[in-house]
Amino acid sequence: MLPAFKLMARTAVVLVPLAVLASASSPDPGSDPSALRSKDMVELGPGAIRYRASGEFQRHGKPATAPMVNVTIDRPIAVMRHQVTASDYRRCVDAQACPMVGGDAAAPDRPVVGVSWRDAQAYASWLSLETGLSFRLPTDEEWAYLAGSRYRDDALPESLDSSGPGQRILAIYDRDAGRERVDAKVPRPIGSFGANEHGLLDLAGNVWEWTDTCFQRSSFDAAGRSTATVTNCGVRVVEGRHRAYMTDFVRDARPGGCVAGTPPSNLGFRLVRDDQRWWRVPLDWLRRSHGGSIARAAAHARP
């Protein structure tokens, strides 16, 4: 049997990080986490989609059209009904948890724009700690599932895979030139682009949304067997009226920073609520068992 002081020390190693998390994630008296459980969230059940894989592909050393893949969402997923607004984001800035970004930082009815993937991550972390819930960016597959009929597959025809490079370049030009331009510079009020069949607002409007999916380059041989895959998580997939790939620190795609695809008009985001995070079970147990004592102890322990 371990001596009492050793047992207490080992227990402290486990409880202290969770105590800090309990303190940080306790909602303040003015917040209402229940609003983020229902009012501003839409929950979709499990399902499956056929989806154009993200990334760039080469077959036998030549550019190739991305393959169609079957994607299964195996558990319910809750997502924000609309994009994070400028006033939502400003609260994170005021809490000194998010960097200031350009635009109208106080507008309650417009999406925040000019945000990078890193800014969106900072907001997700802050909101998770503020509410005691767990928020994150969706994956590209989840975004396509949530978008439903608003998801657009504008990949080039596979027949071009065997064509000369000149024909492929012309096809890319024609596709990009034909993409509809929608009030590119100014984000419109929430709801301007309507709702999809799931009740989600403004998908594929004039604000593109960050996902958490990393950019990949994949190579296949003539028989279709994978020969190499290179993942670059400094570049993330952005979804909207079309798909693009953006460097994670870029806030405005128009001057540059779009690694592949037509630059998005505006960069914003919405979050999904992840009810399966590993820490929620021990954290909830600590709250029920110890109430505010852990939070008070953690507060005294801060430097």
TORBAGU-181365 format. One record per residue (C-alpha): x, y, z. Coordinates in steps of 0.1 Angstrom, whole numbers, padded with zeros to 4 digits, always signed. Example, Ala and Ser with C-alpha at 12.3 -4.5 7.8 and 13.67 -1.06 7.14 Angstrom:
<pts>
+0123-0045+0078;+0137-0011+0071;
</pts>
This chain:
<pts>
+0000+0000+0000;+0013+0035-0008;+0021+0058+0020;-0007+0084+0025;+0014+0114+0014;+0024+0096-0019;-0012+0087-0026;-0023+0123-0020;+0005+0135-0043;-0005+0112-0071;-0042+0122-0067;-0032+0159-0069;-0014+0153-0102;-0047+0142-0117;-0070+0167-0100;-0051+0200-0104;-0053+0202-0142;-0090+0193-0141;-0095+0218-0113;-0080+0246-0134;-0103+0235-0163;-0133+0235-0140;-0126+0270-0128;-0120+0283-0163;-0150+0267-0179;-0176+0276-0152;-0201+0300-0169;-0201+0334-0153;-0234+0345-0137;-0244+0366-0167;-0239+0338-0193;-0266+0314-0204;-0251+0281-0217;-0286+0267-0223;-0289+0292-0252;-0260+0274-0269;-0276+0241-0263;-0308+0249-0281;-0317+0284-0293;-0287+0291-0315;-0278+0255-0324;-0292+0230-0349;-0287+0193-0343;-0286+0168-0371;-0288+0131-0367;-0262+0106-0381;-0262+0102-0418;-0241+0097-0449;-0231+0117-0480;-0212+0111-0512;-0186+0138-0512;-0157+0152-0533;-0125+0146-0514;-0106+0178-0505;-0070+0184-0515;-0050+0181-0547;-0045+0149-0565;-0021+0135-0591;-0025+0104-0611;+0006+0089-0627;+0024+0123-0623;-0004+0144-0639;-0031+0166-0622;-0063+0146-0616;-0098+0153-0604;-0104+0145-0568;-0123+0113-0562;-0158+0110-0549;-0159+0092-0515;-0186+0080-0492;-0186+0097-0458;-0205+0086-0428;-0214+0109-0398;-0219+0083-0372;-0233+0104-0343;-0255+0135-0339;-0238+0168-0346;-0249+0202-0332;-0239+0233-0352;-0244+0270-0348;-0274+0282-0367;-0255+0311-0381;-0219+0323-0384;-0203+0339-0353;-0213+0375-0353;-0190+0405-0349;-0204+0413-0314;-0200+0376-0304;-0163+0378-0314;-0159+0412-0297;-0167+0396-0263;-0138+0373-0268;-0116+0403-0276;-0128+0421-0245;-0119+0391-0225;-0084+0393-0240;-0087+0358-0254;-0090+0367-0291;-0070+0392-0312;-0087+0423-0326;-0097+0420-0362;-0108+0446-0387;-0144+0455-0396;-0173+0466-0375;-0165+0449-0342;-0198+0457-0326;-0223+0447-0352;-0248+0422-0336;-0264+0413-0369;-0234+0407-0392;-0209+0379-0393;-0174+0386-0381;-0150+0386-0411;-0113+0391-0416;-0106+0363-0392;-0079+0336-0396;-0081+0299-0387;-0060+0308-0357;-0085+0335-0346;-0113+0310-0350;-0095+0285-0328;-0089+0311-0302;-0126+0319-0301;-0136+0282-0299;-0113+0277-0269;-0126+0308-0252;-0162+0299-0257;-0156+0264-0245;-0141+0277-0213;-0168+0303-0208;-0197+0279-0212;-0184+0246-0199;-0194+0231-0233;-0169+0220-0260;-0168+0239-0293;-0146+0234-0323;-0145+0240-0360;-0162+0214-0382;-0142+0191-0404;-0146+0196-0442;-0167+0164-0444;-0190+0176-0415;-0194+0210-0433;-0205+0193-0465;-0230+0172-0445;-0244+0202-0427;-0246+0223-0459;-0268+0198-0476;-0281+0212-0509;-0259+0243-0504;-0227+0222-0508;-0213+0228-0543;-0192+0203-0562;-0176+0223-0590;-0148+0198-0597;-0135+0196-0633;-0148+0167-0654;-0127+0135-0650;-0124+0133-0688;-0098+0161-0685;-0075+0139-0665;-0063+0123-0698;-0062+0156-0717;-0033+0179-0723;-0023+0205-0697;-0036+0233-0720;-0071+0220-0720;-0071+0217-0682;-0058+0252-0677;-0086+0265-0700;-0112+0245-0681;-0100+0259-0648;-0102+0295-0662;-0137+0290-0676;-0149+0275-0642;-0134+0303-0621;-0146+0330-0645;-0182+0316-0644;-0184+0316-0606;-0211+0339-0594;-0199+0370-0576;-0221+0381-0547;-0215+0414-0530;-0179+0405-0525;-0167+0431-0502;-0194+0438-0476;-0208+0410-0454;-0246+0411-0453;-0268+0409-0422;-0274+0374-0407;-0301+0356-0427;-0296+0375-0460;-0289+0343-0479;-0317+0323-0463;-0317+0289-0447;-0309+0255-0461;-0331+0224-0456;-0316+0219-0421;-0324+0255-0409;-0288+0267-0412;-0284+0303-0423;-0262+0319-0450;-0243+0288-0461;-0226+0295-0494;-0233+0332-0491;-0205+0358-0494;-0187+0347-0462;-0166+0315-0465;-0161+0294-0434;-0130+0279-0420;-0129+0241-0414;-0104+0222-0393;-0093+0199-0422;-0057+0201-0433;-0046+0205-0469;-0034+0173-0485;-0016+0164-0518;-0021+0128-0528;-0005+0108-0556;-0018+0077-0573;-0003+0053-0599;-0020+0045-0632;-0039+0017-0615;-0054+0040-0589;-0032+0028-0560;-0021+0055-0535;+0016+0061-0538;+0021+0092-0515;+0002+0116-0494;+0016+0148-0480;-0004+0167-0453;+0002+0204-0446;-0017+0216-0415;-0004+0252-0421;-0031+0253-0448;-0067+0246-0440;-0098+0239-0462;-0123+0268-0465;-0158+0262-0476;-0186+0284-0491;-0198+0290-0526;-0167+0270-0537;-0139+0253-0519;-0105+0270-0513;-0073+0263-0494;-0060+0291-0471;-0028+0296-0451;-0040+0294-0414;-0029+0329-0404;-0044+0347-0434;-0074+0370-0425;-0082+0384-0460;-0078+0361-0490;-0081+0388-0517;-0046+0403-0514;-0031+0368-0513;-0027+0337-0491;-0050+0315-0511;-0029+0284-0517;-0053+0268-0542;-0087+0278-0556;-0104+0311-0562;-0098+0335-0533;-0129+0338-0510;-0146+0372-0506;-0147+0371-0468;-0134+0347-0442;-0156+0338-0412;-0167+0307-0393;-0193+0288-0373;-0186+0261-0347;-0200+0227-0339;-0206+0216-0303;-0187+0185-0294;-0205+0166-0266;-0180+0137-0267;-0148+0154-0255;-0128+0132-0232;-0127+0157-0203;-0164+0163-0200;-0170+0132-0179;-0144+0138-0152;-0151+0175-0153;-0188+0171-0147;-0181+0146-0119;-0158+0171-0102;-0184+0198-0104;-0211+0176-0089;-0188+0163-0062;-0170+0194-0051;-0190+0223-0063;-0172+0256-0061;-0144+0244-0038;-0123+0233-0068;-0128+0265-0087;-0118+0285-0056;-0087+0264-0050;-0077+0267-0086;-0082+0305-0086;-0059+0308-0055;-0033+0286-0073;-0030+0309-0103;+0001+0330-0106;
</pts>
